[in-house]
Amino acid sequence: MTSSPRPLIVTLPSAEALADLGELPDGVEALVWTMDDPAPRPRIDLVVIPYMSGPSRFGRLEGIETGILQGQSIGYDGVADRLPPGSVFANASSVHETATSELALAITLAAQRSIPAFVRAQERSTWSPEWSTGLADQRVLLLGYGGVGKAVASRLAPFEVDVVAVASRARDEDGVHVHAVEELPDLLPHADIVILTLPGGEATRHIIDDDALSALPDGALVVNVGRGSLIDPEALLDHARRGRIRAALDVTEPEPLPEGHPLWSAPGVLVVPHVGGLSAAMRPRIAALVRRQIERMLSGEPPLNVVLGG
């Protein structure tokens, strides 16, 4: 008698995530596993890692045979050091670019049009009009030209700004000249706004340091939707306190930003709590990505978005 093929085992971090998948093809067994408890099976073909947990729960994978580890973020800081042997790690490219670029534009506009000051005035029931810099005719230095960077650039296009793209290497891509990061010292003095979308890691750590901030003109705005480690926080605080530089930060170093940290109250600094990907678009887009991964596994195709292993 021929035995039935082993089902494809998929784990999701919550009942909501399981429900989002909808009806699955025959031969797929989907289970809820938060990775707080021991694994439900000795082999799991596709593990969807809880959002924002990074590799902190990888200890639960010890002794478990795994196939694909599917992250729910674009970044994967620290994963390489703890990736189980034989596993591959896929990030969530295609899920967060739209929402993160929306937030980048939102906090840029908020800072440029003095929205935080107006919110504080509303809390005091005070009518306090004032002139603001705005976004039109500004030169925007876009530091990072991957998926998020390109999404930010496309959303900036209707605002009549001059966008200058910078990435790890110089190139011409889709009619856009991308400058190499080595050109930053020449580009920063001419930037009104710098938007950071780079990944974290040693190569980009404190890429915006005191020298970079000093090169910017007075009143320039630094926007970070990449990783908190991109900016030297002490240097940023110094420039903000002197009224030299303003900032709008979705990510910080440290993170979460502790109560009482001076960045909370620094003049000209807007802080939001790492919510770039937290929009209603996330859950259906993660579910769509997981479904595509399942379909590719069933058909013998290589998985999408593999960034480590394999």
Secondary structure, DSSP 8 states (H G I E B T S, - for coil): -------EEEEESSHHHHHHH-S--TTEEEEE--SSS--SSSEEEEEE--TT-GGGGGGGGTT-EEEEEE-SSS--TTTGGG--TT-EEE--TTTSHHHHHHHHHHHHHHHHTTHHHHHHHHHTT---------STT-EEEEE--SHHHHHHHHHHGGG--EEEEEESS-EEETTEEEEEGGGHHHHGGG-SEEEE----STTTTTSB-HHHHHHS-TTEEEEE-S-GGGB-HHHHHHHHHTTSEEEEESS-SSSS--TT-GGGG-TTEEE--S-TT-STTHHHHHHHHHHHHHHHHHHT---SSEEEE-
